[in-house]
């Protein structure tokens, strides 16, 4: 799998981490990236008239309420282990249980579904900025017992959130980009695109495995990372 320039952030400190240390510093950024993404969907839906997520107890930052055993736990761990064994930059993605949205409750269903969908990737961009600030604070402390964990967690947090943001904006159901696309297309075209939803994840996994998807998304992720790196001086 391509690393689209991530070797420039794969520092000696990251390479020297044991697998347990790598999992420890990556766990919190990953859980927040996935959990806040889902909560953002539910919170925006609530503002637009749909209380389903709140009624089902999903408007919480408690990760236990959002964990998908495979997408939140097993897959990220497998990817971290494989990257550690291969000596490549830790590249991780995953997902949580989707927050339920009852589109009939929305005040303007077609428009509001797009707003609900875009809330997830937007939350990841905001979190990437916050993790850049964490990394900056770590650099101010220096590469000591306090600064180094902040630097590593901040770096992982930036990367995880940028990957989730860009990946979820791919215009293919059931990803957020697919929801946005079906919301802006005319009815017949939206219906045709919506028919791809049962096969969406299979298509995404095939594109990931062949490297085709990263040839497109990689430079975008790299551009956002470079921007944050420049803005925060990290």
GISULHU-V506250 format. One record per backbone hydrogen bond with DSSP energy under -1.0 kcal/mol. CO is the residue of the C=O (numbers start at 1). NH is the residue of the N-H. If there is no record, write none. Layout:
# GISULHU-V506250
co->CO nh->NH
co->CO nh->NH
This chain:
# GISULHU-V506250
co->3 nh->6
co->5 nh->8
co->6 nh->9
co->9 nh->11
co->11 nh->15
co->12 nh->16
co->14 nh->17
co->18 nh->22
co->19 nh->23
co->20 nh->24
co->21 nh->25
co->22 nh->26
co->23 nh->27
co->26 nh->30
co->27 nh->31
co->28 nh->32
co->29 nh->33
co->30 nh->34
co->31 nh->35
co->32 nh->36
co->34 nh->38
co->35 nh->39
co->36 nh->40
co->37 nh->41
co->38 nh->42
co->39 nh->43
co->40 nh->44
co->41 nh->45
co->42 nh->46
co->43 nh->47
co->44 nh->48
co->45 nh->50
co->46 nh->49
co->48 nh->107
co->51 nh->55
co->52 nh->56
co->53 nh->58
co->54 nh->57
co->58 nh->60
co->62 nh->65
co->63 nh->66
co->63 nh->67
co->66 nh->97
co->68 nh->72
co->69 nh->74
co->70 nh->75
co->71 nh->95
co->73 nh->77
co->74 nh->78
co->75 nh->79
co->76 nh->80
co->77 nh->81
co->78 nh->82
co->79 nh->83
co->80 nh->84
co->81 nh->85
co->82 nh->86
co->83 nh->87
co->83 nh->88
co->102 nh->105
co->103 nh->106
co->108 nh->112
co->109 nh->113
co->111 nh->115
co->112 nh->116
co->113 nh->117
co->114 nh->118
co->115 nh->119
co->118 nh->122
co->119 nh->123
co->120 nh->124
co->121 nh->125
co->122 nh->126
co->123 nh->127
co->124 nh->128
co->125 nh->129
co->126 nh->130
co->127 nh->131
co->128 nh->132
co->129 nh->133
co->130 nh->134
co->131 nh->135
co->132 nh->136
co->133 nh->137
co->134 nh->138
co->135 nh->139
co->136 nh->140
co->137 nh->141
co->138 nh->142
co->142 nh->144
co->144 nh->148
co->146 nh->150
co->147 nh->151
co->148 nh->152
co->149 nh->153
co->150 nh->154
co->151 nh->155
co->152 nh->156
co->153 nh->157
co->154 nh->158
co->155 nh->159
co->156 nh->160
co->157 nh->161
co->158 nh->162
co->159 nh->163
co->160 nh->164
co->161 nh->165
co->162 nh->166
co->163 nh->167
co->164 nh->168
co->167 nh->170
co->168 nh->177
co->170 nh->172
co->172 nh->175
co->175 nh->179
co->176 nh->180
co->177 nh->181
co->178 nh->182
co->179 nh->183
co->180 nh->184
co->181 nh->185
co->186 nh->190
co->187 nh->191
co->188 nh->192
co->189 nh->193
co->190 nh->194
co->191 nh->195
co->193 nh->196
co->194 nh->197
co->196 nh->199
co->197 nh->200
co->199 nh->203
co->200 nh->204
co->201 nh->205
co->202 nh->206
co->203 nh->207
co->204 nh->208
co->205 nh->209
co->206 nh->210
co->207 nh->213
co->211 nh->215
co->213 nh->216
co->213 nh->217
co->214 nh->218
co->217 nh->221
co->218 nh->222
co->219 nh->223
co->220 nh->224
co->221 nh->225
co->222 nh->226
co->223 nh->227
co->224 nh->228
co->225 nh->229
co->226 nh->230
co->227 nh->231
co->228 nh->232
co->229 nh->234
